[in-house]
Amino acid sequence: MPRGRSESGSVEKPARKRRRLLAAAAVLAVVVLLVLPVFSTLQPGYYGRYPDLRVRMDHWRTSTHAKMSCIDCHVDPGAGSFLSFAARSVPAFYSQLLFGPKATNLLQAPDRQACQKCHTAYRQVSPNGDLLIPHRAHVEVLHIQCVFCHKSLVHSANTRGFNSPEMATCLKCHDGEKATNKCDKCHTRKAVPDSHKQADWLQVHGARSKTIDCGSCHNWTPDYCGDCHKKRPPTHVGNWKENHAAEARQRGDGCLVCHSMAKFCKNCH
């Protein structure tokens, strides 16, 4: 019996060891198959495989955020956010291996909580001192996401070729109704010139534009003249055809701001 037990024991011990090794190998394989995708999708080089993201990654490399990793900005603080990203990254990683990169972007736009890991909401004035930007009012009171204003900050240049908010973005809210659009409420060095307050400014501004630098205030848009002149005036709606003659007599030469030819009326009448 002692010998039998010894023989039996000598057979069972390697079997148990082999099962443990197989179990450990299976666990290791699962860990590798799960960890590798998450680790890979957090590396900037991974997104160079996506044709639609290559240019965006080039912008990132030359931006002020080049030392920040993907996880710093695109994964919100907390274990829950990281697990949510991991759950998306695993299938996306293997899909990319099997079927090639897709146009969809795995990383989501940064939440303001991610931005506030480094940036405070205390800034009140722009670096050049011209703009009043109460960040706390925008971020902590109104809960506006940072990327709403800073959408071209890191991964793309805006229409003017640099990575800072454009005035057109500001005017989405600062339209005179949702938020003030008075120049001196946001700009410390700009206010409505006295010439713009003259009663006949609409009539004479075209001629005055030849002697003054309109772009010093209006160059935030590439076509600041066209932005107004391509729009139909508020008076030209509804039953305008019935009332336009009386309106024209009341306005006098005001119609000639747009309809600059004196024979314009004769084209129809």
Secondary structure, 3 states (H helix, E strand, C coil): CHHHHHHHHHHHHHHHHHHHHHHHHHHHHHHHHHHHHHHHHCCHHHHHHCHHHHHHHHHHHCCCCCCCCHHHHHCCCCHHHHHHHHHHHHHHHHHHHHHCCCCCCCCCCCCHHHHCCCCCCCCCECCCCCEECCHHHHHHHCCCCHHHHCCCCCCCCCCCCCCCCCHHHHCCCCCCCCCCCCHHHHECCCCCCHHHHCCCHHHHHHHHCCCCCCHHHHCCCCCHHHHHHCCCCCCCCCCHHHHHHHHHHHHHHHHHHCCCCHHHHHHCC
